[in-house]
Amino acid sequence: MPHRCHTVTVLCLAAIACASPAALAAAPEAGTPLGGPSLHGSSDRDDTLIKRGYDGLIAPLDAPPAIAALRLLDLDDDATAQVQAVLADRWALLDGLVRKHALLLSEVEPALTAGSPGEKFSVIQRSLAALAPLRAWGKLPRRVAEALPSEARARYTQLVTEYERAKFDELIATGKADSPIAARMDRYWTDLGWEIERSAERVFQEDDGDGLAKLIE
């Protein structure tokens, strides 16, 4: 299966995760191991994640705000190691789920795009069950905040909360989300999709580009 199909499939699975009532009802909260983005970086402004384009809309981040905000903190080596440990733990769990449910991953896209109502319901049920350990692990912003020193934690929470509120308001104002639940679903889908896509890249990265096929043989 081509790598592009891997990406589409895992993003479909991320969308399924958003169908969870707990995920929909939850309000936004306010170079790492395993191939994740660096925790350090430069920015045009170092006091906010919110940057706007010429159209006045918030420019997309290259990582979920829970991760992007870390680049705006001045963390020492010990704090950085604590955060990296949290991210490594989450991504190891996610990578394990992707490996364990490789066959399910291969079924998601065809079921959602061309399956019968019964097939769609079945794949949604099984996918929600597959993602249960990730939901049990907890919300990424909260777990990262708990790993930070108190002063950095306050700044981190402010950065993430400010971004989430602004993005939520934008989704409603532009009509991209027609309700608060839809806006939360969009944000949840976007961030979880980013994580799952990168997990799939790690797990299915094979020289022959056929890693998923090997896993489900």
HUCOR-V734694 format. One line per field, one symbol per residue. ss: DSSP state (~ for helix, > for strand, _ for the rest). psi: psi as a letter, one per 20 degrees, with the letter a starting at -180 (. if undefined). A space follows every 50 residues. Layout:
ss->???
psi->???
This chain:
ss->__~~~~~~~~~~~~~~~___~~~~~_______~~~_______________ _>_____>______~~~~~~~~____~~~~~~~~~~~~~~~~~~~~~~~~ _~~~~~~~~~~~~~__~~~~~~~~~~~~~~_~~~~~~__~~~~~~~~__~ ~~~~~~~~~~~~~~~~~~~~~~~______~~~~~~~~~~~~~~~~~~~~~ ~~~_______~~~~~~_
psi->pqhhhgggghhghhhhhiiphhghipqqq.nrrkjrqqiqrqqhpjjqio pqahiiqppqqjqqhhghhhijqnqrhghghgghhgghgghggghhhggh khgghiigghghhjrrhhhggghgghgghhighhhhhrpghghghhiqqg ghgggghggggggggggghghghijhpjrhghghggggggghggghghgh hggjoqhikkgghhhj.
